[in-house]
Amino acid sequence: MTHAPASPLDAIFAALADPTRRAILTMLLEDDMAVTDVAEPFEMSLAAISKHLAILAEAGLITQEKRGRVKWCKLEPQALRDATVWIQSFGQFEPVDLDAFERFLESELISGLGGE
C-alpha cells in the first residue's frame, strides 16, 4: 500500500528520489516535450513513463497539457525553488547553484539512460 505524501515538500522529495524521474526533469530543462518524446530514450513502457510523469505532476515539478492529440510536459521550476528554500533554511548550506544542479541532473540522465 502506498501513502500519499503529507506535504508538498514530501511529494517533491519523493519524486526526486527516483533516478528515472530525475532524468525526465533533466530532459525538460531544455524545452517542453511530448510524452512520447520523453519516453523514447527509456527502455520501459509508455504506461510506466506515464506513471513517472503523474508523480512529477502531483509533486508540482511538471505540468501536462493536451495540445491537439498530443500531451506535452513542461518543467515547473518553482517546486524546486520551494525545496531549495527549505534546505537553505537550515543555514549550514550554501545557496544552491542552479547551474551545478542542472549539471547534476544531466549526469543523472546520462547514467540513468545507460543503466536502465
C-alpha positions in Angstrom: 0.0 0.0 0.0 1.4 3.4 -0.9 0.7 6.5 1.2 0.1 10.0 -0.1 2.8 12.5 0.9 1.9 14.5 3.9 3.1 17.8 2.5 4.1 19.4 -0.9 7.8 19.0 0.1 7.3 15.3 0.9 5.9 14.9 -2.6 8.8 16.8 -4.2 11.5 14.8 -2.4 9.7 11.5 -3.0 9.5 12.4 -6.7 13.2 13.4 -6.8 14.2 10.1 -5.1 13.8 8.1 -8.4 16.6 8.3 -11.0 14.1 8.0 -13.9 12.2 11.0 -12.7 15.4 13.0 -12.2 16.4 12.1 -15.8 13.0 13.2 -17.1 13.4 16.6 -15.3 16.8 16.9 -16.9 15.3 16.4 -20.3 12.6 19.0 -19.6 15.3 21.6 -18.7 15.9 22.1 -22.4 12.3 22.5 -23.5 8.7 21.3 -23.3 8.4 17.7 -24.6 5.6 15.4 -25.8 5.1 12.4 -23.6 6.2 10.1 -26.4 9.4 12.1 -26.8 10.0 11.8 -23.0 9.5 8.1 -23.2 11.7 7.5 -26.3 15.2 7.1 -24.6 13.9 4.8 -21.8 13.6 1.1 -22.0 10.2 0.9 -20.4 6.6 1.1 -21.5 4.8 4.3 -22.2 2.5 3.3 -19.3 5.5 3.2 -16.9 6.7 6.6 -18.1 3.2 8.0 -17.7 3.2 6.9 -14.1 6.5 8.7 -13.5 5.1 11.8 -15.2 2.0 11.6 -13.0 4.2 11.5 -9.8 6.2 14.5 -11.1 2.9 16.4 -11.9 1.4 15.6 -8.5 4.6 17.0 -6.9 4.2 20.2 -8.9 7.5 19.6 -10.7 5.9 19.4 -14.1 2.6 20.3 -15.7 1.0 18.4 -18.5 -1.2 20.0 -21.2 -3.0 18.4 -24.1 -2.4 20.2 -27.5 -4.5 18.5 -30.1 -4.0 14.8 -29.6 -0.5 15.2 -28.1 0.1 15.5 -24.3 3.0 17.9 -23.5 5.1 18.1 -20.4 6.6 21.3 -19.0 9.1 21.8 -16.2 7.8 23.9 -13.3 10.9 25.2 -11.5 9.0 26.8 -8.6 8.7 23.5 -6.9 12.5 23.0 -6.9 12.8 26.6 -5.6 10.5 25.7 -2.7 12.6 22.7 -1.9 15.8 24.8 -2.1 14.4 27.4 0.3 13.6 24.6 2.7 17.1 23.1 2.5 18.7 26.6 2.9 16.6 27.3 6.0 19.0 25.1 7.9 21.6 27.8 7.4 24.5 25.4 7.1 24.2 25.0 3.3 25.5 27.4 0.7 22.9 28.8 -1.7 22.1 26.3 -4.3 23.9 26.8 -7.6 21.2 26.0 -10.1 23.8 25.6 -12.9 25.5 22.9 -10.8 22.1 21.3 -10.1 21.5 21.2 -13.8 24.9 19.5 -14.4 24.0 17.0 -11.7 20.6 16.3 -13.3 22.3 15.9 -16.7 24.9 13.4 -15.2 22.0 11.5 -13.7 20.3 11.4 -17.1 23.4 10.0 -18.7 24.0 7.4 -16.0 20.2 6.6 -15.8 19.9 6.0 -19.6 22.9 3.8 -19.5 21.8 1.8 -16.5 18.1 1.5 -17.2 
